Amino acid sequence: MVSRRNLIAASAAGGAGLLLPRRADADASGPSISPAAIPKYVTELRIPASMPGLAAGPQRPFDEYVISVRQFRQQVLPPGLPATTVWGYGAPDHPATFGYPACTVEARVDRPVRVTWVNELLDGQGRFLPHLLPVDPTVSWANPGGGDVGRDSRPHFDTAPDWYAGPVPIVTHLHGAHTQDDSDGYPEAWYLPNARDIPDGFARYGSAYASFARSFQERQAVVWQPGSAVFQYPNDQRATTLWYHDHTMGMTRLNVYAGPAGFYLLRGGPADLPPGVLPGPAPDSDDPAGTGPYEIPLLIQDRSFTPDGELRYPAQAEGFGHAGMPGPASDGSSFDHLVFGDTMVVNGRTWPLLTVEPRRYRLRLLNGCNSRFLLLRIASSPTARPASSVLPFWQVGSDGGFLPRPVPQERLLLGSAERIDVVVDFTGVPEGTALYLVNEGPDRGYTGGEPGVDFEVADPQTTGQVLKFLVGRRTGADHSVPPEQLRLPEVTPLGPASRTRQLSLNIRRADLAGRAAVVQLLGTVAPDGSGLPHEFHSPITENPMLGATEIWEFHNFTPDAHLVHIHQVQFQVVGRGRDGGRPPEDPERGFKDTVVVLPGHVTRVKARFDTAGRFTWHCHILEHEDNEMMLPYHVGPMPAEPLGH
């Protein structure tokens, strides 16, 4: 290992900060533990409890939390194999709450939540911890070593650089939240830990941080402290499943891969169901030992591990290689890289076992993979393909809350960051029966179509398996309503749109230092119908009026499917197909914040932009998001000064 004394300062123009000489154990092309050597279904599923908050004051009109990110070791692989160093969120006054994934924030509709998010990526002496994974400094990224002038940029290098090994910036985004821009987790609002050894000349926070800190202070009379930010979520939206994760400029793929993520469940209000109608209760921090919840959040991810149990970032996405030269990992891979781990992880454990009773369960499913699309099915065999469904999923909700009616499905499509709320009815399944949650999505980029016909399914021995259900003994009565009899809250369509915007998903080929590279970019549609790409720091083209309802048409000019996420709004899908004229299917007839856009298709969504400020829209394939497939948009009058001034 390279010690802190071996860290070298960058000499390149623009300042890349601390760079780490390449070493075998930091090289993502190094060996990984074979997934065949990892026992399956020997570890019980880890179910996160609720996050403890601060004591409520008698007149406090909001719930309050302090939530930090720390580094720790966790038994992600089964016992007998090494523990894994990960990052995760937790309550600093309750050390046992730190985990991967984090505890769940329980929130109520119209009851605001205030969170102080703290970057505690520090060692025991208050010194910064470098990243767990190789950080490529050649992309457009936070770049704290560039100082106040060079931060949030793509540095220039005269020679191929090594890995960045300086302090790690973070900023947390509550995915799907309706909130002010100063609390949204804008990618240039990152901040470093308040370490005692931040190198001279480093920017301690991103270019948008100070502006948002002033805005929050003006609105809430709260001053942000070094190494932290205070966000407030009004929760003035439909009851639904949200989740929180890092959103740092050019580093989201790595920061999320390291572990920090958690559920945020919004309950109550007119768009929720009364207690007892759906299976419950949900897990709680005060649950007695052995208590089995009947509402279970499931964060599904793919990861790879080194032989000593550490996270391994797969080789094909090791470095982006920009700035006119191959990056730190010039292995000839193209710019268009995706990440596919060879091991499936659910709630921070590889291939876990969930013992269920013969009754109904509510499962809140979240695809937390960097690049992988999931096609999930409940089958009687973990390896037989094609798999035959044993039990249907009764989908009751999606990203933005309940659907108009329950939708039975044998197979669920989940792209990165999408959530699906389902009821699974194990009633009548004999005790001792084993069932399996299997994945029929591809081990590569998704293009749509039927598994086994239009694409090869995931490896049935590894990434084609997700979770084992083992039916145990019934312990009590199930008073929940059978899913086919559920009457769900009404979904009110949005009003007429005042404008339709034609937006594009583009692929641009380039020759970087003698090798072919592919860049994927968002943009607009030119008058001739072709895609017109833009970069993050291009002039903003999407500037809805405050209160406007608009239709955004996403024209996919690339050969792969993408996930488009629009911050701050929940939208309704209004059209699909080659021309965008086909109506959405039943599973998409609620509200969403992330939508699959198939290659060669037009996907049309309608949203109301009722909060002024600066937000982003982007592809939620994290490797694409970090490589320019993200753009800002601004609601209301554009400010006279650029953000950060």
N, C-alpha and C positions, 0 to 999 in steps of 0.2 A: 504494500500500500504506500501511497505517496503521502508524506506527512504535510502538515500545514507549512512547515519551513520550506517545502519544495514547491509551493505555489508560486507561480511567476506572474508578474504584471504584464499586461498587454502593451506592446509597443506600436500596434497598428493604429492608423488614423481612425478617429471616432471612438477609440477606447472600448475594448471588450471586457475590461475588468480582469478578474483572475482566471487564468487558463491552466488547465490540468494536462500535463503530458499524457499521451495515450498509454494505457496499461491494459494488460490482458483481462483483468477482472472487471474493468469498466467498459470493456469492448462488447457491444451487443452482439457481435458475431462470434463470441465465445460460446462454449458448450452450455446446453441447458439440461436439466434433469429430464429423463425420458418420462413422458406422462404414463407410460406403461408401468413404471416403477412406483407410481403413486396409488396406494389402495383406494378403492372407491367405496363410498357408502358405509364407512366405518366411524364417521364422526357425526354427531347430531348437529342439525342446523342451528346456527347461532341466530337468535332473534333479538335485535336491538330493543332495549327498553326505552322509555321516554327520557328526554333530556331534562335534568333538573334546572329550574330557573331560580332567579333571586327571589327572596321573600317579598311578597306583594305588600306595598304600602296601602293604607286605608283609602287614600284618594288617588292612587296611581291609575291613570286611564289606559294602561297598557301592561302587558306581561313583559318581563325583562330577563335577558340571558347574557352571560358572558361565556363565549365559546372560543376556545383556542385551537390552534393546530400544533401538534407536537409529534416528535419522532419516538417510536417505541418498537418493541418486538412483540409479535403475535403469532400464535400457532395457526397459520393459514393452512399449511400442509398437515396431514394426519399426524397424531402423536407417534413418536419414533423417528420421524423425519425432522430436520432442523426447523427452528422457528424462523420467521421472516421479519426483517426490518421494514416497517411501513410508517406512513404518516396517517394521522386521523384527528378528527375533531373531538373535543370533550369539554366538560366544565372544569376550569382550573381548581376550584375548591372541592372537586370530587374526582380525584385522580383515577378511580376505577371506571369512570365513564368514558375514558379515552379508548376508542376502538375503531376498527375498520370492518364494516362501515360504522358511522357514528350513531349515537343515540338519536331517536326520533323527536323532533320538535312537534308537540301537539298544540295546535292553534285553533281559535274560534273565529268564525266569520264576524266581521265588524269589531273585533277586539284586537287592536294593534299589538304587534310584537316588536320590541326593540332589542337588537343584538349588538353587543360589542364584540367584534371579530378581532382576535389577537393572533399575530404571527409569532409563535413561540418555537420556531425552528432553531433552537439554541442547545448547546451542551450544558453540562452542569456548572460550568464556570462563566456562563453568560456569553460565550463566543458563538458565532454563527455556525450552523451546520451546512455543509455543501449538499448539493442534490444527491439523491440516491441513484440517479440515472444519468447517463451522459447528456449534457446540455449543449446543443449545437448553437454556436453564437453567430452563424452566418445568415440566419433568417431575420425577418422583421420581428423584433421581439422587445421585451421590457428593457434589456440592455442597461442595467443599473450602473455598470462600469463606465458607461459613456458620459456620466455626469448629467447635470441639468440640461446641457445642450444636446448630448448624444443619446439620451434615454428614448425609449419607444421608437426605435429606428432600426434599420438594417445597417450594421457597421461595414466599413470598407476595410479589407485586408489586402496587403501586398503579397502575402504568402498564405497557404492554407493553415488555419488556426487549429489549436487543440480545443479540448472541451472547456467550457466555462465551469469554474468551481468556486465561485463567490457566493455571497449570501443569497438566499432564495426569496424572490418576491411572490406574494400571494394577494388575491382579492377574491372574495366569495360572492358568487351569484346564486340567488334563490331562483331556480329555474321554474318559470311559469308564473312568477309573482307579478302583481299589478302594483307598481310602486313608483316613487319619484326617482329621477335619474341619479341622484346622489346616493341612493341605496340599492342600485341595481347591480353593482359589481362590474362597472365599465372596465374593459381590459387595460386601459391606461391609468386606472386609479389604484394600482398595486402599491404595496409598501413592504419594505424589508423588516425583519425582526429588529427589535431595539437592542442590538448586540453591542458589546463594548469594544469590538474590534472591526467595525465597518471600515474598510480601507478609505483613506483620504481620496477625495474626488468622486466617490460613488454618489449617485442619486439615491436618496433614502426612500423616495416614493415616486410614483409615476407622474406624467405630465398633467393628468386630469385630477389628481388627488387633492391638491390645494383648493382648486375651484369647488369641488364637491364638499370639501370640509367646510369652506365658508358658507356654502349654501345650506348645509345641514345646521350649522351654528345659527344662521339667521332664522331658520324655521323652528328649530327645537331648543335653542340656547344650550347646546352641548358642544364642547370642544373635543376634537379627536386628539388622542394622545399618541406619542411616537410608537410605532410598531402595531398600530391598531386603527380601526375605523368603526364608527357606530352607524348602523343602518336601522331604519324603521319600516316595517311592513304593515300597511293599513288593513290587509286581509279583507278588503271590500270587493270580494269576488265569490264565485260559486265554490261550495265545498268540493275539495278535490285532493289529489295526490301531487305534491310538489317535491322537489329535492334540491339540495344545496351542494355546490361543488366549486372548485377553483375556476377562475376565468382570466388568468393573467395573460397579457399579450405575448403570443408566440411560445407559451409554455404550458398551456392548458393540457395538452396531450400527456406531458410528463408529470405534471402535478397531480392530475386525476389518476394516472396510472399508479402513482405512489400510494394512493389510498384515501385521501380526504374526500368523503362524500357522506350524505345522510338524507333521510326522508324528513319531510315537513308535511304533516297531514292537517289539512284545514277542514274543520267540521262545523256543522250547524248552519243556520240560515234557512231561507225558504227553498233552496235547491239541494237540501240534504234529506235523508230519511230519518224517521224517529228511531231512537235506540231500540234494539231488539228485532228490527225488521230484517236487517242483514246479519250474517254470522258475526259474533263477537263474544268476548271482549278483545280489544287490542292489547298488546303487551304493555305493561306498566312497570315503573321502577320499583313499586312496592309489592309486586306479585310474590306470593310465597314460593319457595323452592318447589319445582315440579309442576307448577301451574302451566297448563297448556293453553295459549291464546288461540282463538278461532278466527281472528283477523291477523294476517301475517304479511308484512312487506318483504318482498324478495328482490334484492339487487343482484342481477346476473351480469357477470363479467368474464372475460377471458384473459388469462395471464400466463406468462412463462416464468420458470424459476431456474436458477443456477443449481449445480449439484449441492452447494452449501445452503440452499433454501432461500436465497435472496431473489428479489424481483429481477427479471431479465427482460429488457426491452428488445423485441425481435429485430433481427439484423436488417430486414428490408426497409425499416424506417429509422435506422440509427441516426442518419444525418440528412439534412435537406440539401446541402450543397448549393448555396446561392452566392451572391456577390461576385459572379463571374468566374468561379472556380469550384472544384469539388469541395464539399464540406469535410468535416472531420472523418466521415465514414465514406470515403470515395470508393465504394465497392461496385460502381457501375450501375447501381439501381437507378431507376428513373425518379424524376421529381414527384411523380404521382404514386406515392407509397401509402400503403395501408398497413395496419397492425393487426395481426391475428395470433393471439396466444394459443398455445397447444393444450391448455388446461382450463377447465371451467371452474369458476369460483362463484359461490352463492353466499351472500352475506358474510364474506370474508373467510370462507372455508371451501376447500376443494371438494367437489362431488359429495355434498353432505346428504344425510339421511333425515327425513322428517317423518316422525311417527304421528299418524293421524287417527282420529276416531271415525267410526262409520256414521258420519254426520256431515253437515255442510260447512265449508270454509270459505272465507273471503281472502283472496290473494291479491295483493297490490304489486303487480309486476313492473319492474323497471329494467330496461336495457341500459346498463352502465358501461358497455364495451366501448373502446375507442373507435373502432371501425366496423365491427361485425354486425350484420343483420341476423336476427334470430327468427326462426320459424318453429314455434313450440307446439308440441303435441303430448298428450298423456297416453302412454302405450303400455302394453303388458310385458314387452321385451325391451331391454336397453339397447340392443344391437340390431334387431331385425329391421331391414329396410326393403321395401317401403313399410313404414310403421302403420299399424292400424289403431285407430283411436279406441280407447276403452271407455273414457268418460269425456263428455264435452266440456268446454269452457263456456260458462254463461257470462258474456261480457256485459257489465252494467255501466262502465265508465271508461273514459279516456283521459287525455292530458288535462282537460278543463272541466272535469266533473262528470255527472251522470249523463248517459244517453237518454233519448226519449223513451226507449223500451229495451228490455233485455234482448241480447242477440246471441243465440247458440252458435258456437264455432268449434270445429274439430281441430283447427290449427290457427295459431295467432302469429301475425307478422309484427315484429317489434324492431324498429330501427333505433339507433343510438339516441338515448335520452327520452324516448317515448315511454309513456306509462299506460298500462291497461289494468283496469279494475275488474276482477272476475269472481264469480262464485263457482266453486267446484263441489259437487254433491257426491260424497263417498257413502251416503246412506245405502244400506243393503250390500255393500262390498264385504265379503267374509273376512273375519279376523285372520291375520296372518298373510293376507294378500299383498304382494309387492307390485307397485305400479311405478312408472318412470316418466319423468318430464324429459323429453328428448328434443333435440334441435335438428331440424332438417334444412336449416339455412346453409349457405356455402362457406367454405374456408377461404374465401376470396371476396372481391367486390361483388355486390348484388346488382343484378340487372332486371329483376322481375322474372315472372314465369313460374313454372311448376318444378318442384324439386325432383331430381332424377330424370327429368325430361329436358328441361331448358338449362339446367346446371347440375353439377355433381354436388351431392349433399355433404355436410360435414362428416368427418371421420366417425363412423359409428362406434369405434372403440374409445374415442377420446372426446373431441369437441361436439360430437353428436349426442353426448349424454350430459345431463345437467343436474338432476336431483332425483332421489328415490323416495317414494312415498311407501311407508309400511303401515298397513291398517292394523290398529290395535283394538283394545276393548273400549266400548262405550262407557262413559263415566257419568252421564247425566242426560237430561232431556234437551232436545234441540228445538227451541221455540222460534227460530228464524223462519221466514216465509220461503217456500220453494221458489227457485229463481224464475221458473216459467210463470209464476203468479204475481211477480213483483209489479207494482205500479210506481214507476220512477217519476221524479219531478219533471215538470214541463221544461222544454228547451225553447226559448223564445228566439226566433230568427232575428238577425240584425236588420236594420232598416235599409233603404235604398242607398247605393253607393254614389258618391259625388264624383268619383274619378276611378279610372282603371289604369294601373301602372304595369307596363310590360318590363319584366326583369329577366335577367339571363344567368344561366349557369354555364360557364365556358371552360374550354380547354385550350391552352396556348402552348405551343411547342417552342423550345429555345435550344440554342447550342451554348452550353456553359463549359468553358475550358475544354472544348473538343469532345464533349459527350452530350448525347441527347438528353434533354430534360423536358418534363411536362409540368406546367403550372396550371392549377385550377383556380378560376377567379369568378366572382360574382360581377354583375354589371346590369346594363340596360339592354334594350333591343333597338338596333339601328333601324332607320327608315326602310332599308331593303330587307328587313326581317332577320338579319344575322345578329349574333351576339356582340355586344360592345363592352369588353371587360373594363373594370375599374379596380384600383388598388385602394387599400384602407385609407391612405392619406390623400386620395384624389378628392376634388371638390364634391360635397354631398349633393346627390341628385334626388334623394327621397326626402321630401320636406312637407308632410301632411299638415294641413291646417288643424289647429286645436279643435277637437270635437268632430272632425271629419270621419266619415265611414268610407273606406276605399276597398277596391278589389286589387289585389296584387297577383299578377300572372307570372308564374315561374316557368320559363322556357328552358328546358334542359338540352343543351347542345353537346353534352358529353356522352360517352358510351356507358356510363355507370349511373346507378341510382344515387341520390344524395338525400340528406335530411335537412330541410330548411327550418330554422328556429328564428322566430321574431320575438325579441325581448319586449316586455311590458304589456303585451296584448294577448288575449285569447281570441283566436279567430275561428271562423266556420269555413270548412271546405265546401266550395260551391261548384267545382267542375274539375274533371280529369280527362285523360285521353290525349290522342294526337293533336286535337284542336281545343282541348279544355271544355268540350261541350257535354261530356258524359257526367251525369250526376254522381255524387259520392255514394259509396256502398253504406249499408246500415251501420257498420262499426265506426264510421267517420261522421255521423250525423249529430254529434255533440259539438263541444268546443275543444279546440286543440291549440297547442303552441309550437308543435314540431310536426312536420309533414313530410312524407316520402314523396320525392319527385323522380319519377322513372325516366330513363334515357329516351330522348326523342319525344317526350310528352310535354304537355302544358298542364300545370296544376294551378287552379285558381282558388284563392282564399279571400275571405272578406273579414275586415277588422275595423273596429272603431278606435281611433287614436285620441283618447280623452285626457292624456297627461302630457304636459309640455316638457320638453327637454331632449337630451341626447341619449340615444340608445343604439343597439346594434342588431343586425340580422346576419345570419351566417349559416354555413353548413355545419351540422353537429357531428359529422365525422371529424374527430378531433385533430387528426393529422391534416385534414384539409383546412379546418378553421385556423390552425397555427401557420398555415402556409398561404395566407392572403385570401382565403375564401370566406371573408368576413368584411362587412361594410357598416359604417355608422349611418344612422338616419336621425333626423331632427324633427320633432313635433312643435309646431308654432313658429313664431318669428325667429329667424336665425340671429344669434348674438352678434354684436358688432365686432367683438374680439374673438379669435379662435379659442376653443376650449383649452384651458391650461394657461391662459394669459390673465 
